[in-house]
Amino acid sequence: MVDEVRVALAEDEAIIRLDLRETLEEEGYTVVGDTGRGDEMLELVAATDPDVVILDIKMPGMDGIEVARRIAESHDAAVVILTAFSQRELIDQAIEAGALAYLVKPFQRSELVPAVEIARARHREMRALTDQAQTLADRLEARKAIDRARGVLMDEAGLTEADAFRFIQQAAMNERASMADVARQVLDDGRRPVS
């Protein structure tokens, strides 16, 4: 594997936990920590900042679904759920809590890496979508601010639409600022062209 992928895992059965750790390390993953308790997993995630978190559903301290929910709220990690139960309802709850892939126990070693990689790929897609949404939202906000500032300059400074736009554009270039920043100065600080 080219990049180091850091994994934390929580499984209350020690033998399964050891097998998971060995398999992951043999496949080139870096296991940054493991535990048998759900509540300890939250501390482990906070301390080690893993890329992938593997959680058993049934654990002492806190179940895997609640741990997944809390990780989704506070950490940027892909979550894989392990379950001995293939009940649709539990799987739906896990997905709702933020799990991106799941494995039903007993699983084959050959199923582990694909589950981890599916979770990582879905995590990257979701991150790209949220980054894109923020960028689109930022662009839309900037455009609205520029349009409002242009209107203010036309009304209050008597500029034509083209001159108002040119003032914002020129000020941005001269000050190495964004047009949105200049527009906000026009709107919030009362900035006007010097006559």
Secondary structure, DSSP 8 states (H G I E B T S, - for coil): --S--EEEEE-SSHHHHHHHHHHHHHTT-EEEEEES-HHHHHHHHHHH--SEEEEESS-SSS-HHHHHHHHHHH---EEEEEES---HHHHHHHHHTT--EEEESS--HHHHHHHHHHHHHHHHHHHHHHHHHHHHHHHHHHHHHHHHHHHHHHHHH---HHHHHHHHHHHHHHHT--HHHHHHHHHHS------
